[in-house]
Amino acid sequence: TNRSVLFFGHRGFLGFRSLYLDEYRDRLFIGGKDVLYSLWLDRASTDTKEIYWPPLPGQTEECFRKGKDPGTDCANYIRLLHPYNRTHLLACGTGAFHPVCAFVYVGHRGEHAFSLDPASVESGRGRCPHEPDRAFVGTVIGGELYTGLTADFLGRDPGIFRSMGTRSALRTEVDQRLLNDPKFVAAYLIPDNDDRDNDKAYFFFTEKVVEADSKEHAIISRVARVCVNDAGGQRVLVNKWSTFNKARLVCSVPGPGGIDTHFDELEDVFLLRTKDGKSPEIYALFSTVSHIFQGSAVCVYRMADIREVFNGPFAHRESPLHQWGAYEGRVPYPRPGVCPSKTTNQPRRLYGTTKDFPDEVLHFARAHPLMYKAVRPRHRRPLLVKTDLQHHLHQLVVDRVDAEDGQHDVLFLGTDAGSVLKVVVLQKPNSAVTEEVVLEELQVFKAPVPIVQMEISVKRQMLYVGASLGVAQVRLHRCESYGTACAECCLARDPYCAWDGTACTRYQPSGKRRYVRHTSPVHQCLDQNLTVDDFEHVEEKVLYGMEHNSTFLECVPRSLQASVQWFVQRPPDEQRDEVKTDERVLQTEQGLLFRQLHRRDAGVYYCKTLEHGFTQTVAKTALEVLGGEQLARAFPRQWEYERPRCPEPWLAAPAPKTWFKDILYLVSSADRQRVEEQCLRLWCGHRKGKLAKGKHALAGMDAGKKGRAAKPQGERIRVPRQATTT
């Protein structure tokens, strides 16, 4: 069965930029270049609706005059799609470097309404970036839009903004101490407790810093937060955030002598929500910025640790030439960064809004936005580290899967080559050591395009993957691909799958679970009455090879964790010897390559996989090596004397060439008839081309006799070069 459904839009090039998965309405909303789409989740490829939303007249030309690329920059790329109320989405686009926002009517559940409200179109300055690809985050909280972006045409005005709604707009001050060339990655509302006045918006980003002992900029990752009920100051920080704080987000591998290997470039953040909504687990994907090695890591953070850092000491230094230290002076009340709520109110000191905060508090908040301590991951080390990948990891989605032996977090990692890695990290019993298992590598798009966004539907067990070319709907699991034996299902170690007694299927809590992490599946599947012969039973394939030529024996293990061994049985011996590899015989990920066959290479080859003490024969190939004299005897000699009939009776067939024999050794005798028919077509076409060339040459000679001024016909109409080469 086909695992994915692809959508490329209706205008040739989607130019994907944004995606919103609406499981309440069972719809998927897509933003691209000058267009929005609405798709039913159950009928993604059949029932679609479209809104064409290009830039206003004259804006494309103005964008071009300002030096932007008309093909890639001067269009309306939809960067934001977010639910605003029960019937409308908020959509914002770049508008050919004139950001624009509008409301899109999507109707109620069950109806497929989709229309843009022209009366709602307004400027998107501070709500949407000018550029199609500059980093940007946005979320709607209580009818107000919170964004992290660069707000000006030249890309020099970064900030965290709040707009829309009934309150005054807010933003961060233009100050490098707050934000220094940030790259925004994610933004979320995370409540502190049941008091809604303590709700905070968290922003995750990277920025540049300059340490006192270095003149070069370093890139580090940050988490910042602001109070949702922030109203700015009365005399200080007017229309500016008065509760802004930030802290460093650390993801590093402990090293010898206290020297850690840091992954400082934050790529993506995923919130694994909990039932109460106050303590989600934060999964963050990082990459290195080192020139020494390239790698990626996933770290997991607890909200309790993040809150502890924000409630800890503030960072302080006397000047840019000094080192950072913990602020040891008096901290004014209310503590900078806290929200005005019942907690801050005291007798004779009521703070109903941040405008009531003393100027001393706001001055301190402006001078000390950074926390001294850094946020460190759970277990003080990454959950996953990958340094041997050919591609860079950019996107992260996590699914917590229930299994009989507990819960397992399955990570889906989007690459810059159009593929998605499916990984599970397993905890070894009675040990802090973990084992990472790459379950699958899914090539979602044929072209190597970067994955831009991913959304997961636990309800439908689907993953939605967006890239510039289009959007793909991919099944989270494909248990039937893990084979037809209990041991094969166990060795897959896919938390989604289980052996139900007859097949490898989706795990059900009431079913019979067969999930193995660190034990042999032979022991786990004893009650299935399997014997060694069951594991050895593989269909034998016959492969003919020509002496002194190359040949390839294919073997692809079902499990990416299995190690492969090759054995050969040479008649008349019954003993199987391990294949010795060298410069002539190479073992690859796909099989065994003979660069030059020898007579002694003939035999029966067994490809065996070994994993967790379980050995299984995956492929069995009988290799027969033919010499030149054997091949000549293997085929009827009538080919040397009889001339096969071509479609045109006037075509005469020449004597067979050696290239014809070179093809035949690649196939078995069972396919000889089909090969002969194919070669006959090539033969006749080849002969016809040569005769046609001769006729054209004769015509050219006749024309040359009539006068030197006439160009020979053979020069004007040429037969393709490959048809004339022998």
N, C-alpha and C positions, 0 to 999 in steps of 0.2 A: 504494500500500500504506500501511496505517496505521503510523506511525512509533513510536507509544508505546502502552503498556498501563498503565492506571490501576487502582489498588486503593484503595478508600475504606473498607474494613472492613465489618463485618456489623452494626454497632449504630447506624447513622445518622450518627454523627460520630466520626471516628477520633481526633482530638486528638493527632496525631503528635508525638512527642518524640525518638525514638531509632531508629537503624537499624544493623544489623550484616550485612554482606555476607560470607557463608561460601562461598567458591568451592571449598573442599575437599569440602564436603557438597552443593554445588550448591543452597544454600538462602539465603533472605533472611528475616531476623528483624526484626520491626517492633514497637516499643513505642509505645503510645498511652494514651488515657485509660481506666484500669481494665482494660486488655486488652493481651495480647501475641499476635502472629501469627507463624506459620511458613509460608513459601511456597516451593514448588519454583521455581527460577529459570526452568526451561523450561516450567513450567505455572503461571505466577504467578496467573492469573485463575481457575483451575479447582480446583486441589488445595491447599486452605489448612487449617491447624489453628489453633485458638484456645485461649488460656488467659484466663479471666475472673478478674481479681485486683483486686477493689475494696478500699477501706479496711476495717479491722476495725469491727465494730459499735460505735457510739458515737463513733467518731473524726470522722465527718462532722459530727455535731451539735456536738462540741467545737470543731471548726475554725470553724464558723459562730458559735459563742458568742464566739470570740476576735476576731471582726470581719472574717473573711475571706469572700470571695464564694463562696456555695455552688455556683454554676454553673460558675465558672472555676477556683477555688482548691481547693475541698474535694473532691478526688478523688485517686486514685493514678495520677499521671502517671509512666510508665516513662522515667526519664532515663538509665539506663545499661544497655547490653546488650554484654557482652564475653565472649569465650571464656575459660573458666577451666581446663579440662583437655580430654581427648579426647572426653568424653561430656557435659559440662555447660557451660552458660553461667551467668555471674553477672548477675543482673537486680536493679536497684534502682529504687525508685519513691518519690514524694513522700509517699504514704500520708496525704493530707489533712493536711499539715504534721506528720506523724509518719513521717519517712523509714524505709523498710523495705527489706531486701535478702533474696534467696533464690537458690537454685540451681535451674536449669531443665534437666531431662534432655532431651537432643536426640538421643541414640543415636549409632550409628556411621554411617559413610558408606553410603548406599544405603537406609537405613531412615528412615521419617518419624515418628520418636518425638518427642513434645512434651508434657511434663508438668512441673508445678511440684512440688518436693519440700517438703511441708508442714513436715517436721522441720527444714529448713534455714532457715526464716524467722527473721530476727533484726533488731534495730534497725539502721537505716542512718545513724545520727548520725555525721557526719564522713565518710560515704561517699557521701551523696546530699543535694542541697539540699532545703530545705523547700518552696521555691517552684517552680511549674511552669516558669517562664521565666527564672529568674536564671541568669547565666552559670556554667558548670560544665564541668570536664574530668575524665576518669578513664581510667586504663589499668592493666592487670594485668601485673605483671612478676614472674616466678618465684613465682606463687601469692600474691602480695601486691598489694593495691589501692593505687595512687597516685592521689590526687585533689587538685584545686584547686577550692575552693568556700567559701561562707559557711556555717558550721556551726550557727548558732543560729537561733531562731525569728524574731528581730527583724532579722536580716541584719547584725549588727555584729561578727561573729567570723570574718573571712576567714583562710584558711590553706591551706598545702599539707600534706596528710596522707598517712601510710602506715598501713594497717591490714590485718587478716587475717593469715594465715600463722602461723608459730611464734614470730617475734620480737616484741619489745615495739613497741607503736604509737609513731609519731613524728609530730610536727607542728612548724610554725614557731612562734616566740614571738609573742605578741600585742604587736607593736611596729610602729609606722608607718614606722620606718626600713626594715623588711623588706617589708611589704605595706601600702599605703595605698589602701583602697577599690579593690581590684583587680577587673578583669573578665577571667576566665580564658578563653582561646581554644583552646589545644591543649596536649597532653602526649604525649611520645614517649620511648621508650628508644633511645638512640644510643650504641653502644659507642665507646670511644676507640681501642682496639687489640685484639689477640687475648687479652689478659689480662682475664678476666671480672671481676676485682676492680676494674677501672677503669671498669666500666659506669656510665653516668650517665643520670638521667631529666631531660629538658629540659621546662620549662614556658614557654609563651608567653602573655603577658597585657598588659593596660594598667593603669596606676595613676595616681593623682593626685600631683603634686609641687608644692611651694611654693618658688620661687626666692628668693634673698636680697633681690633688688631688687623683689620683687612680693608683694603680699598675696593675690593671686588664685591659685586652683589651676589648674594646667595638666595636661593629659592627655598622657602619653607611653607608648610601647610598650616592653616589656621582654622579655628572655629570661633565664630563671633555670635553675640546674641544682643537683642534689643527687646524691650518690653512692648507688648502689643498696645498697652494703654499709654505709651509715651506721648506727651504733647509738647515736648520741647521746654525751654526755659522761658521765664518771664522777661528777664533783662540780659541774661547770659544764655548762649546757645538757643537763640530765638529761631524757631522753625528748623532746628537741628536736633538730632538724636541726643538725649541727655542721659540715656541708660546704656550706651554702647560700651561693651567690653569685648576683648578678644584674648585668645590663648593659643599657644602652639599645640599642634596635633602631631605627635611623634609616632612613627612606625619604623622600628629598627630591629636588627638582629644582634643580640649580644655577642661581643667578640672577646678575644683574650686581652687581658690588661685593661678592661673597661672601655676598649675602643669598639664602638658599635658601627654596624653598617646601616646607614640611614636610607630610607626610601622617602624622599622629600616632595616629589611631584604628585599632588593629589589629582587623580583622574576621574573618580566617580564615587558617589556615596549612595548607599541603599539602607533605608530604615526598615528593620524587621519589627513590625508593630506587635505590641502585646495587648492583652485584653483590656487593661486599664488605660492604655494610651499614654501613660506618663513615663514609662521606663522602656522605650524601645531599644533594641540592640542596634548599634550603628556599625554597619559594615562599610569599610572604606578601601578603595583600590588605589594603590600608589605605584609610582615608577621611580627609577633612579634618574638623577641628573648628572651622574658621574660619567667621565670619559673612560674610566678604567673598565667598567663592565656595565651591561644593560640587563635590567631585571625588573620584575614586578612583585608586589606583595599585597596581601589582603590582611588588614588588621581589624579587630572587633573592639568596640568601645562600649562601656556601660554609662548610662546617663548619670548614675551615682558618682562615678569618677569625674565626669565633666562638671557636674554641679559643685563637687568638692573643690575643684581648681578655681572656679569662679567665686567661690566663697572664701578662697585663700588669700594670701598676700598679693598686693599689687607690685608690679615691676617698677623699678626706679633707677635712674642714673643721672648724674649731675650734668653731663654733656655727652655729645656723640663720641667723644674721645675716651669715655669711661666705660667700664663693664657694667652690665645689668646686675642689680641686686634687689633683694626684697625691701620694700618700703617699710621702715621701722618707726615712722612718725605717727602722729595722731590721725586717724581716719574720721572725717566728719560724719555726722548723722543727719539724715538717713544714709546708710552706706551707699556709695556710688554704684550704680548698676542694679539696685533693687527696684521693684515696681511699687508705685503707690497703692497700698492695699490696707486691709485690716491689720496686717503685721506691722506696718510702719507707723500706724496711728497710735499715739499715746496721749494721755491726758494733757491738755493745753498745747499739744503739738499734733495738730491734724494735718495730714498731707493727702488731700483728695486727688491731686494731680501733680505731675512733675513741675508745673508752673508754680506750685507752692514750695518747692524745694529751695533751701537757702542758696544764695549765690556761691557760698563757700563749697557746697557739694558739687555744683556744676563746674566751678573752676578746677576742682580736684579731678572730676571725671574727664575734663578736657585734657589735663596734663598727664593722667595715668590711665590710658585706655587698655594697657597690656597687663595681663596677669603674670606673676613671677613663675609659677610652676607650670609645667607642660602636662597635657593630657596624654597618658600612656595607655597602651592597649591592654586588653585582658590577657593575663598570664605574662605580661611584659614582653611579649614577642608576637610576631605575625602568626596568623592562622595558616597562611599559605605563602610560599615563596617560590617563584618561577624565574630561573635565570637561564634556561636552556631553550627558550622559545624562539622560533624564527620570526614571529610577529609581535607587535606591541599590543598590550591589553588596554582597552579604553573604557569599556562599559561593564557594569556589575549588577546582577540580579540574584537574589537569594530566595530559596524556597525551603521551609522547614517541613520535613517529611516524617510522618509517624511510622514507626516500624515496631515489630514485636520486641526488639532489643533496645528500644528507646527512640529518641528523635535524632535525625541527622539533617544537617544543613547542606543542601545541594547548591553549589555556586555555578552560575552561568556567566561566562566571561566573554565579552565581545572584543574581537581583535580589529586591527586596521587592515585586514585582508579578507573581509567578508565572511569570516567564520566565527563560530561560538564554541568555546570549550565548556564541557559539562564536567564538574569536578566535585568530589565528595571528600571531606577530611574526616578520617576515622581516628578515634582515640584508642590507643592500645590499652588492654586491660592492666590495671594496677600500675600504670605508668603515665607520666606527663608527656611522653613522646607521642606525636601524631603521625599518621600516614596519609598522604594525599594520593587520591586515586583519580586519574583522568578517565572518566567513564566513556566519553565520546568527544570527538571533534567534528562538529557539524559545519559543513561548507554550505552556508545559507545562500550566498550569492556567488555565481560563477566568476564574476569579475572581482578582483581584489580591492574592494572599496571599504573604507573604514565604517565600522558600525557606529552610528550616531546616537541611537537611543534604543533602550529595551524596556518593555513592560511585561509583567507576568500576570496571568490569570489563573489563580489556584482553583477557582470555580470550574473553569473549562479545561484545566491542565494544558494550557497553551502558553507559548512565549511569543511575543510580538517584537520583531526586530526591524529597526529602521535604518536605512542607509540612503545616500543621495539617489541611488537608482530606484528604490522602491521600498515596500514594506512586506515582510514575510510573517506568516503565521505558522509556528513550528510546534509540533507536539513535544511535550516535556519528556516523554519516554516512548520506547518502542521495545517492549519486553519480548515480543515474539522474535526479535532478531538475535536473541541470545542463545539460540539453539533449541533442541528438542529433548535435552537430557537434564536431569536434576542438577548434576554437577556443573554443567555449563551455566545454568541459571544462577547457581550459587557463586561461581567464580566471577560473574559479571559484577557482583557487589553493588548493584544499582538499588538504592533504597526504595525506588518506585516499584520494583519487581519482586515477585515471589514465586516459588514452585508450589502449585496447587495440587500436586499429585499426578497430573497428566501433562501439564504445559507450564511454561514460564509466562505469567500474567501479572497484571497490575495488582499490587498487594491490597488485600482487604483485611481489616482488623479481625474479622471472624474466620479468615482463611487459615490454612496451614502454612506457617512461615518457614522458608528455607533461606536464611540470609547469613552468609559466612564472612567474617572479617579476618580472623587470624587462625583458623583451623582448617583442616583438610576437608573438602567436600565429599571425599570418599566416605568419611565417617558420618558426615551429616546426612548422606543419602543412602545409608545401608539398607533401610527398609524399602528402597525402590527396587531391590533384587537386581542390582546392576553388577555385572562381572567385568573382568579385564577385557574380555572379548567385545563387550559393548563399546568400550572406549576405543578399541582397535578397529572396529568395523567402519571402514571408509572405502568408498568406491575408488577402484583403481583406474587411473587414466594412462593411456599409452601415448608417448611422445617420441617421434622420430627425429634424430639429429644427424647432420652430415659431418663426417670426420673433418677436423681442422676448421670447422665453422663454429659460430657461437650459438648458444641456446639458453633458454631460461625456464626454470621450474618454479611455478608460482605457488606461494603459500602465504596467506594473510590470516593471522590469528584473530579470533573473535574478541579477545581481551587485550587491551593496550598494555596491561601489566605483565602479560605472559612472556617468558623468555622462550626463544625458538631454538631447537636443535635439529640437525639433519643427520639421518642415518641411511646407510646404503647396504643392500643385500645383493651380492654378486653371485650369480649362479656358477657352479651348482651348490655353493655354500649356503647354509641356512642361517649363518651368523650375520648379525647386523653390526656394522662398524660405523663409528661416527665419522662424518665427512670432514676431512681436513681442508681448511681453506688456505689459499695462498694468492699470489698475483694472478693466477690463471682461473681459480675458482673463488668467487666472491659471494658472501652472504649479505643480502640487502634486507630492508624492511619488508619488501614484497616477495622475496623468494631467494632462489639460488641461481647465480649467473655463472655459466661456463663461457669464458672468453674464447677458448679454443678447445674443441672436443677431441678426446683421444679414445681409441678403441676400448681401453680399460675402464672408461667412465660408464660403460653400459651396466645396467642393473636396476633394481627396484629401490626407489628413494622414498624415505618416510620423513615427513615433516611433523615433529612433535613439539608440543607446547608444555611448559612446566610452570606451574603457579601454585604456591602454597602446598607443595608436596604432591600435587596432582598432575599426572602426565596423561596427555591425550594426543592421539594421532589425528592431525588436521587434514593432511593431504598425503596421497600415495600415488607415485608416478613411476611407471615403468619406462625407462629411457633405453631406446635402441639406437645404437650408433651405426650408421651406414657408411661404407666406403664407396668410392666412385664406381668400382666394378659391380658392387651389389645394386646400386641404383640403376645401372644400365640394364641389369637382368630383371629388375623388379617391374619394368614396364615393357609392354609389347614392342617388338622391333618394327611393327608396322608403321610407327611414327617416322621411321627413317625413309620409308619407301612410299607409303600412301600419302596422298595429298588431300587433306580434309576439304570438304566443299564449303566455300564461302557464300554469303548471300548473293553475290554477283557472280554468275558463271564465268565471266571473262577474267576474274582475278585468279592468278596462279600463285600457289603457295610455295615459298622457297624452302630450302632444307632447314630443319629445326636448329635453333641457336642454343648455346649453352645456358643462356638466361632462363630458358624454358625449364630446363632440368633443375636449375638452382631453386626454382619455386617449389617443385614437387616434393623435395625432401622435408619441407616444413609441415606437411600434412600426412595423415595416415592414408592407407590404401582405400579405406572406406569412403573417403571423400574424393577419390580420383576422378569420378565422372564429372563432378561439379567443377573441379579444377580444369579439366580438359575443355569444358564448355567455355569457361572464362578466358582461358588462354587462346581459344579459337577466335573469340571476339577481338581480343587484343591483336592477334596475328593478322586477321583480315583487315582491321582498321589500319594497322601499320603498313600493310602491303598497299592498301588503297591510297594512303598518303604519299608513298613513294611514287606510285604511278601518276598521281595527280601532279606531283612536282615535275615529273618527266614531261607531261603534256604541256605544263606552263612553260617549261624551258624550250620546248619545240616551238611553241607559239612566239616566244621571244626571238628565236632565231629567224622565223619567218618575217617578223616585223622589222628586224634589223636589216634584212635584205631590201626592204622597201625604201629605206632611207635612214641615214645616221641620226637625223633629228629626232626620230621616234624613240621613246624610252622603252626598253624591253619589258614585256608583260611580266616576265619572271621577277623583275626587280620591284614592280609595283604591288603585286599580290604574292605575298610570301607564305609558304607553309610554315606553321609553328616549328620552332627549332627542335623541340623534343620529338616531333614526329619524323624528323629526318636523321636523327642520331641513332647509330646502331652500336 
